């Protein structure tokens, strides 16, 4: 059947092409981000790098609160418009969401400034922090909007500003500042340079979006029939995103509060190496979000089952290969890349990578549940496991320091993935585990 509107096909082959394209973009972005992390870790040292990591983690928390689940609601609304979605409908939905996000920056800026002042950080960091959060939220929304604009090319292009341009611009700005400042740079200056780079990436993402919209010749008059659905859905999505972020950043935040800044720097290096190992998992999540939504709306359950298992196996294999390279290299590899002060990050890295690989066995159950409308189930499981993880992390960090944060993070990830996987089976009869058996779907 022809597709005159240019809608992105939901076939298994098209979805795999999108995932492979995202892998390529993600690999390039991972290389640039890794180079940026190495440079900042070497220039700042463990203590200052720990302070920077702590502030960026707070910016991530503020971003979730400001965005309020709008990016995901926007994606659902555009997908719900179907093949009749014209540029005017998409623009109207996007502008509604952007307005809500930018309004949220004002109170969040005041709260961030007060919090950082109480934590003995400069107040100017509070304004920069809130700006970073608001810009990141709008940038995320831009990428999701573009990914719903029908077509692999637009989906891949929408990821370029965040995955490649932003870390590249941040690295170049830091190099320039480092040269001008005679080889010195603190966490406050680095945070401001992150802000400038993120603003530039947002402007480029906006240009990409406008260019994609200009290609459409079909326009829907008036306001779109599908609304953002602000209300209970936004509340649960915000809770899910907020708790998910706490699940990944709570250990760093607790280390920043309870331990010396140097330990936070060592933990951040271990986490960044762990993220590099797991780039297969994170890149698949970016690509699968719009594809899963379309498959669910179309009722194509066999393709949904086959896609999740197949892509889960690929991402697990890539992550296992990365883990083998990092673990064989050992502390010596970390010392060569980041500097001798960071060789102590190997033990935390070993713990984190072990948890990542075990959790990857269950595939992407949370992503499938959210795409299928089971936001509340995901929120409950995520909240429970994260709260238990924070309590465990607080106790373990107080007793054994840095390793305690790693044990808490790794075990929390595995337990959360397992519970989401069991819920997915009971709610949808889908099995996202990489060992699940799938039947070939007819072409």
Helices and strands as residue ranges (DSSP letters): H 12-67, H 70-81, G 82-84, H 87-118, H 123-147, H 152-160, I 161-165, H 166-180, H 187-213, H 232-258, H 261-277, H 279-298, H 301-338, G 340-342, H 345-360, H 365-371, H 375-400, H 402-428
